[in-house]
Amino acid sequence: MFIKSFIFSVALIGLAACQSSGGTQIQSTEIQGVWNIETIIDRPVIDYSPAQLIFAEEGKFTGNNSCNNFFGNYSINEGNVRLMIIGNTMKACVDALMEQEQRVMSTIPEVTSASMSQGKLLLKDAKGNTQLMLSKG
């Protein structure tokens, strides 16, 4: 009886170790490419908005925040993600796009992790709140 209980316990521990922790860790090769921003803190972007992020090799990214272009560096290390904006253009646009631009620019520095869910890239803050939801472009 002891041997059956022992084997059962080992099997349960093995299965528990194989379970997912609620999201897959993102590798830099998985996010490389063009991603369209669909939502910013649960608010959808304006229809036909050019808002996007483009992740390149070697930790570089560019993007459009609905009105202006920006560029920076990113790093992914053991599930932690960091996006650092280095520069951006500063042209004026209509008020709605300018407001959306501000939301994009304020969320990017808050990103600390990323996960994939149903083909969407979710960029999250330290509390696990989705800051940006993106779809492959």
C-alpha positions in Angstrom: 0.0 0.0 0.0 2.9 2.4 0.9 4.4 1.9 -2.6 1.2 2.7 -4.4 0.7 5.9 -2.3 4.3 6.8 -3.0 4.0 6.3 -6.7 0.7 8.3 -6.8 2.3 11.1 -4.8 5.3 11.3 -7.2 3.0 11.3 -10.2 0.9 14.2 -8.7 4.1 16.2 -8.0 5.3 15.6 -11.6 2.0 16.7 -13.1 1.9 19.8 -10.9 5.5 20.7 -12.0 4.3 20.5 -15.7 1.4 23.0 -15.3 1.6 26.4 -16.8 2.0 29.4 -14.6 -0.8 31.3 -16.3 1.2 32.6 -19.3 4.1 31.7 -21.5 7.3 33.6 -21.1 8.1 35.6 -24.2 11.3 35.3 -26.1 12.7 38.2 -28.2 12.4 36.2 -31.4 8.6 35.7 -30.7 7.9 39.4 -30.6 10.1 40.5 -33.5 8.1 42.1 -36.3 5.2 44.6 -36.7 2.5 44.7 -34.0 -0.6 46.9 -34.3 -1.8 48.4 -31.0 -5.4 47.3 -30.4 -6.0 48.6 -26.9 -4.4 50.9 -24.5 -5.3 50.2 -20.9 -8.5 48.4 -22.0 -9.6 51.3 -24.3 -9.6 50.4 -28.1 -7.5 52.6 -30.4 -9.2 54.9 -32.8 -10.2 53.2 -36.0 -7.6 53.3 -38.8 -5.1 54.6 -36.3 -1.4 53.9 -37.3 -0.5 53.0 -33.7 2.0 50.2 -33.7 5.2 48.8 -32.3 7.9 47.2 -34.4 10.4 45.0 -32.6 13.7 44.4 -34.4 16.7 42.3 -33.7 19.3 43.3 -31.1 16.8 44.9 -28.7 15.7 47.8 -30.9 12.1 49.0 -31.5 10.3 51.7 -33.3 6.7 52.7 -33.4 3.9 55.1 -34.1 1.8 56.4 -31.2 -1.1 57.5 -33.4 0.5 60.8 -34.3 4.3 60.7 -34.0 7.0 58.1 -34.5 9.3 57.0 -31.7 12.2 54.6 -31.2 14.0 52.9 -28.4 15.5 49.8 -26.9 13.9 46.7 -25.3 15.1 43.8 -23.3 13.6 40.5 -22.4 15.1 38.5 -19.6 13.5 35.6 -17.7 10.0 36.9 -18.3 10.8 40.5 -17.5 10.4 43.0 -20.3 11.7 46.6 -20.4 10.9 49.1 -23.1 12.9 52.4 -23.0 11.9 55.2 -25.4 15.0 57.1 -26.6 13.4 59.7 -28.9 10.3 60.7 -30.9 9.1 63.2 -33.4 6.9 66.1 -32.2 4.4 67.1 -34.8 0.8 68.2 -33.9 -2.3 66.2 -34.8 -6.0 66.4 -34.1 -6.9 66.3 -30.5 -8.2 62.7 -30.4 -4.9 61.4 -31.8 -2.9 63.6 -29.5 -4.8 62.2 -26.5 -4.2 58.6 -27.7 -0.6 59.4 -28.3 -0.2 60.5 -24.6 -1.8 57.2 -23.5 0.6 55.2 -25.6 3.6 57.1 -24.4 2.7 56.9 -20.7 2.1 53.1 -20.8 5.3 52.1 -22.5 7.6 52.8 -19.6 5.2 50.9 -17.3 5.7 47.6 -19.1 7.5 45.0 -17.0 6.3 41.7 -18.6 4.7 40.2 -21.7 2.6 37.2 -22.5 0.8 35.7 -25.5 -2.9 35.0 -25.4 -4.9 33.8 -28.3 -2.4 35.3 -30.8 -2.3 38.7 -29.0 0.8 40.1 -27.4 -0.1 41.5 -23.9 2.3 44.0 -22.4 1.7 44.3 -18.7 2.7 46.5 -15.8 4.2 45.3 -12.4 0.7 44.6 -11.0 -0.1 42.4 -14.0 -2.5 44.9 -15.6 -2.5 44.8 -19.4 -1.2 48.2 -20.6 -1.1 47.4 -24.3 -2.7 44.6 -26.4 -1.2 44.1 -29.8 -1.9 42.0 -32.8 0.6 40.9 -35.4 0.6 43.3 -38.3 
